[in-house]
Amino acid sequence: MPTPLVVSEVAKSFTMHLRDGIRLPVVSNVTFALSAGECAVLGGPSGIGKSSILKMLYGNYSVDAGQVLVTHDGRTVDLASADPREVLTIRRDVIGYVSQFLRTVPRVAAVDVVAEPLLSQGIEQSEARRRAEKLLDQLNLPEKLWSLPPATFSGGEQQRVNIARGFITSHPVLLLDEPTASLDAANRAVVVELIRSKKATGTALLGIFHDSDVRDEVADRIIDVSTFRATLDAA
Amino acid sequence: MSEQSLLCVGGVTKCYGDRIGCRDVSFELWPGEVLAVVGESGSGKTTLLNCISTRMMPTTGTVEYRMRDGSMRNLFEMGEAERRFLMRTDWGFVHQDPADGLRMTVSAGANVGERLMAVGDRHYGRIRQTATDWLGRVEIDEDRIDDQPRAFSGGMRQRLQIARNLVTGPRLVFMDEPTGGLDVSVQARLLDLVRGLVNDLGLAAIVVTHDLAVARLLSHHMMVMKDGQVIEHGLTDRVLDDPHEPYTQLLVSSILQV
């Protein structure tokens, strides 16, 4: 079985044109690989580039240099240089992502927000809804909220919708950006359980967890992002 | 990845005398894909849309379209009759002002039914039934079918225009500021409707908008235009979250947060 995700010598900086074009180096020489069934955690203080790394791996941020290799349709693809169409199919089939905040769409019910990734994979609506409801139930989201758009939900409720949306598919790679930040202890425990069952089915997970209890429970190893720190002349 | 592109735009340039409308625009569009074209007023968005949809002849450049039989045809080498047939059946064009896309003095049902008759349907009962179905899909009450769009609100007119365009099962829809003149609650409803229809029908669409929120909600990839040229083109969330060009950074940083 091929390694699900290989990150090789990735570098990123931002050029702020509105501030006289100053260049902000973020990370350089980011190199690691994820094995199937492991959960690696990006470690290091705030502002060091952990979220930026996740966003590059999801294709949300561009990559200045280096490669992000995943297996798609039986071949190795470099996400860093893939065209938008290919990035979208990789997101549909290969890399899942739970962001810090849910981006809500007006008038779409929570259950449909969660079911959507399955529908885009061609799974039938009734089956997709059934699986969405099961996950929302598991995450203790009150049933009366399922048919409502999440825009008016509390932070913790929105985050659980977001988690359910990320965990509903069986993507081989799953990226988690502080999924437990706004959850209470009981729901954090549910998320830990969900992560464990993903590991058991061979998903490769990469996460950011500031909550050390959760991190200790799920992490197989810590990737220290401070070793990837970019300097102005290095990147 | 095996499927073929639906539309292939190559080097489209439109000059108005000495002034440049749009310059050297090239891109491809695949079935089911939504492209947003953003930029400020006068950046050439609408000129580009009019050229691609053959409502205007570009000064230079080609626009090729995959016909239903699978062949790729250069639109500007087609006969006028064939091109008009294509526009009436396989394409839709949603104007910013519904009055430009609707016939304001015939009933809502006839506005929808007219496009069906253009593709050869002559059965009154069936046309009326299809029109009723479509009014329902765009959330217009069935009992308004015999009213003229003059009697409709702006949001209803825009929904009716969308129904009129989609009733023939087009494969490509052009939209010019579809939510332009609508208040925000009406916009949200319309956007949700368009988003659902695009997903369900697997439509390809080119949406011109100056509203980045509309682009984020509807489109897969987006082009940013300035002074007639495309300055940035890529995955919608990447362009919005990691803009590279100075002008795109200015646009993104100018959005009001609510």
Interface residues (C-beta under 8 A of the other chain):
Chain A: F14 T15 M16 H17 L18 K55 G59 N60 Y61 S62 D73 P84 R85 E86 V87 L88 T89 V105 P106 R107 V108
Chain B: M1 W30 E33 A188 R189 L191 D192 R195 L217 H220 H221 G234 L235 D237 R238 D241 D242 H244 E245 P246 Q249 L250 S253
